[in-house]
């Protein structure tokens, strides 16, 4: 979990350096990929929290705690891919 957060930090540090470069389509794609990879690492790190939360919270509270986080991530990813992949796949 800590390594995924460190990797996100490194990615965003690189992003801050790349933003200063002249705007090109290839730079845009690199920045987009950094953002997607960082989001995936964040989701992975969030999934690593589940065993710890299961140990600390009762089952009723666990569902509520995980529901908010997972719902937000899934909704964002679904909206993002609707833009990139038009068609009935994500509707």
Protein Blocks (a to p, Z undefined) as FASTA:
>chain_A
ZZmmmmmmmmmmmmmmmmmpccdfklmmmmmmmmmmmmmmmmmmmmmmmmmmmmmpcfkl
mmmmmmmmmmmmmmmmmmmmmmmmgcjklZZ
